[in-house]
Amino acid sequence: MQHSWLLRSLMGIITLTYCLHPYISTANQPSPQNTPKDSIIIGVSMGATTPTGATTVRSMRMAVEEINAAGGIGGKTLVLRVHYGQNKDAANMDKTIYDLIIGGAVCILSGGGSANTFRAAQIAISKGIMVITAASTSPRISEFPDNNLVWRTIPSDIFQANAAADILFKKKHKTVGVIAINNTYGTSLASAFTKAFQKTGGKVVASLSYPDINFYENFNFKTQLDSLYARKPSAIYVISYNDDGGKILTDSKGYFSAAYKPFLFGCDGNYNNDFLVAAEPSVVEGMEGLSFVHPAKYANYNTFSRKFKEYTQRGAEISDLANSTLTNMLEAESTNSYAATSYDAIYTVALAMLKAGSTKPADIVKQMPAISRASKGAVVINVGEFAKAAALLKQGKAINYEGASGPVDFDAKGDVSHGNYMVWRITGGKFIEVGTVAFP
């Protein structure tokens, strides 16, 4: 296969990264014993190390560095403590969450998927600890009984589902088959899409799920695929991640013929080159999908992107470098949109602390809407303007943080209320952008 040499090289890098993992995952982090006395700890709970995860952690560190250079939180140093899990299984993240809470974190920034965030919320809320996520999109997170403690800087998949339904309707697809990973992310997006597509007058003729496991190389999708293709839907909506989605579509090849090949549509979980490596190129050629993206021609994102590039070049951990090499070998740079939402998560929490004059989670969450909405007389705070915000808050003035990822206007559920999705297409073995969808 044409990718065999690449895969052997990648496996070498992956092996190196994971061999070093126990030593590098907490590198350059203060331990509880050497954390400065006047410090405020934000804990970061990540799934297994990935190129995207490494990028988002770097953006969090950049935000913390900027905040501390601007005087910190009322003179106290903001400390980022990052803990990684050994795999993506949410059930294995419990120790990570408990360790961060015991270590004094006043807020948990959850990464690694919606299932991880849902589990983090279950644990943290029972302890009265705030949770914020920059990457978890499941609608279930909005409905969780959270005592106002759970927030996110990335939109709910309600918006992605509506956009997907609208695109498929406009392409005149009347019947769709859905195959989704059976976890908080996959089942919620599948359910939201089904409701949205049926409202257009279309019909979901098959909706299948498959287990969320760590490796799919030997997993047999035949049962799901037999049911999925039996009704001959005109389009297939694949709600998956990398290896699983790639194998689903590679195994789908035998169901296609000159007389029948459905239109393939994917989600944000597919938008990375690991998916392209895992999938049969002839099957996914022409496939389209959606991925969250920063607003086009948005000055704050451009500022963030420039600063982030400079920060990344200035220094990186060995784990970051290994993952960057992995990304570069795949001939694509992961979107920095998730790095921008991660930066915004740190900034909004820090600004809310300043506004509250407190590091108690119950006090912080009360101020999250106040620092992010365009209220009368509020002064706009842009990327990198923490010192300006601190001075205004000290004077008793209102601020409106306009984020790196877009305007951050939290609604009553702790969600951002608008954003953008890129419509991507696979052409010649690469992702290309064919449009954007803005909401509301």
ABEGO torsion letter per residue (X at the ends): XAAAAAAAAAAAAAAAAAAAAAAAAABGBBBAAABBABBBBBBBBBBBBBAAAAAAAAAAAAAAAAAAAAGEBGGBBBBBBBBBBABABAAAAAAAAAAAAAAGBABBBBBGEAAAAAAAAAAAAAAGBBBBBAABABAAAAABBAGGABBBABBBAAAAAAAAAAAAAAAGBABBBBBBBBBAAAAAAAAAAAAAAAAAGBBBABBBBBBBBABAAABBAAAAAAAAAAAGBABBBBBBBAAAAAAAAAAAAAABBAABBBBBBBBAAABBAAAAAABBAAAABGBBBBBBBBBBGBAAAAAAAAAAAAAAAAEBBAAAAAAAAAAAAAGBBBBAAAAAAAAAAAAAAAAAAAAAGBABAAAAAAAAAAAABBBBGBBBBBBGAAAAAAAAAAAGBBBBBBBAAEBBBBBAAGBBABEBBBBBBBBGGBBBBAEBBBOX
